[in-house]
Amino acid sequence: MKKTTFILFILIGFQVSAQKIIQRDPVIEQLVSEVNADSLKSHINKLVSFGTRHTLSTATDKKRGIGAARNWVLSRFQEFAKQSEGRMTAKIDSWVLKPDGKRVDKDQDMGNVMGILKGTDPNDDRFFLVSGHIDSRVSNVMNRESDAPGANDDGSGTATVIELARVMAKAKFSATIIFLVVSGEEQGLLGADYLAQKALDEKWNIEAIMNNDIVGSNNSHDTRIIDNTRVRIFSEGLPAFELDKKAGSIRNLGQENDGKARQLARYAKEVGERYVDNLEVVMVYRNDRFLRGGDHTPFVNRGFAAVRVTEMNENFEHQHQDLRTEKGIQYGDFPEFMDFEYLRKNTAMNLATLSNLAKAPATVQNLTVDTKNLTNSTTLFWQAPKSGKVKGYYVLIRETYQPFWQKKIFTTKNGINLPYSKDNYFFAVQAVGEDGNESLPVLPKVGM
């Protein structure tokens, strides 16, 4: 894995030439450099100052509770929008939540805060979402009165989204990026479920969702591991959406490890490590942590490509805890237990992934593999994307047992013949934009 830009110097007489092994888009590189640990810390300190952000806490108090916290995030988005030349707007998407007999015991005013950075290409209808949840809790999930700082869970994810909006609002992307802060995660993924259903009903063309939940602490309490150089990204393999209709084809082609979420996770690993030094993106082959869930799941369940980003080593002394000290151990989710340099790197990884996706052309269309004859070579055909200026295409190749793409072959044509057997390799194609930004990979369907 290469996590830095290596420079190879070749001396010829008195001349020195430099070759970059990893190519970075200078626009994205600049944006990544603007993500700031102190800025992230200030976002989290402000979120903690609201006392509790419990989903069922007061929505009308101007200084305390979920309502005040949402209004502050909205004000941040509105301030950042001033540097967008009119491309960014902000709102609270509100509704009234009815009691469910489980974790909601009264009517509650709900709201997801959304900063919408509209794409510059009128023909590009793609949406890319980045999310965190604003609500916090203590040990009793129904306790809406006690202070629940929620610095890391999920102040860290919310701060990530706010910081991304701050840095990215002034930049131009072909596609639309939505900065999303949802409510109700701790009560049952309620805000994410509401928006995922709305996106499905209104036929939003969402290509990717990066959900950030608990991304700002570098250590675990029981195993005593301390590491701020690795972050986990969770992704499902088999699709939750309409699996009964897809299972036959998946089994026939051996694509159990190639669902849309898994492709997005691979993409985030490659691009994130390209731009962020000293950070390894660790792919976990699960939709979420063991027997647990997050706000990406309602999107996954409706067929969208969504992944969860989470710190490598969780510390449960500072998650879902009443504020107390026992046997010399301080329990509670406070900012002092966080690593803001680690949070900066994780935020920058999100930025690089989103920027590369939103600057790239759309995915290729009608990619097929020729199966007219039994051959030991492979022929692929495809059509240009619906939107975006294309410089060419990457044909991706990997052996069937390999977790990551092993080869990238560039071509300007809309087809290729490869001396690699369909029996032994998987293939995919990415569209490449004029600045070198790659679309998500697409796997071929069977042609005749």
BELSULLIN-V284827 format. One record per backbone hydrogen bond with DSSP energy under -1.0 kcal/mol. CO is the residue of the C=O (numbers start at 1). NH is the residue of the N-H. Records with the same first field share a line. If there is no record, write none. Layout:
BEGIN
CO->NH ; NH
END
This chain:
BEGIN
6->21
10->17
12->15
15->12
17->10
19->8
25->29
26->30
27->31
28->32
29->33
31->34
32->35
36->40
37->41
38->42
39->43
40->44
41->45
42->46
43->47
44->48
45->49
47->50
48->51
50->52 ; 65
51->148
54->57
58->67
65->69
66->70
67->71
68->72
69->73
70->74
71->75
72->76
73->77
74->78
75->79
76->80
77->81
79->82
80->83
81->84
84->87
87->118
89->116
91->114
93->112
95->110
97->108
104->100 ; 101
108->97
110->95
112->93
113->181
114->91
115->179
116->89
117->177
121->124
126->176
127->207
128->178
129->210
130->180
131->212
132->182
140->143
142->144
150->155
154->158
155->159
156->160
157->161
158->162
159->163
160->164
161->165
162->166
163->167
164->168
165->169
168->171
173->120
174->121
176->128
177->117
178->130
179->115
180->132
181->113
182->134
183->191
184->190
185->188 ; 189
189->193
190->194
191->195
192->196
193->197
194->198
195->199
196->200
197->201
198->202
199->204
204->206
205->127
208->129
209->307
210->131
211->309
214->311
216->339
218->227
225->220
229->280
231->282
232->310
233->284
234->308
242->246
243->247
246->250
247->251
248->252
249->253
250->254 ; 255
255->258
259->263
260->264
261->265
262->266
263->267
264->268
265->269
266->270
267->271
268->272
269->273
270->274
271->275
272->276
280->231
282->233
284->235 ; 286
286->235
289->292
294->297
296->300
297->301
299->302 ; 304
300->303
305->209
307->211
308->234
309->213
310->232
315->318
317->332
324->331
326->329
329->326
331->324
332->334
333->151
334->337
335->338
339->343
340->344
341->345
342->346
343->347
344->348
345->349
346->350
347->351
348->352
349->353
350->354
351->355
352->356
353->357
354->358
355->359
356->360
358->175
365->383
367->445
368->381
369->447
378->418
379->370
380->416
381->368
383->365
387->362
392->432
393->411
394->430
395->409
396->428
397->406 ; 407
398->426
399->402
407->397
409->395
411->393
414->382
416->380
418->378 ; 420
421->425
424->400
426->398
428->396
429->442
430->394
431->439
432->391 ; 392
433->436
437->433
442->429
445->369
END
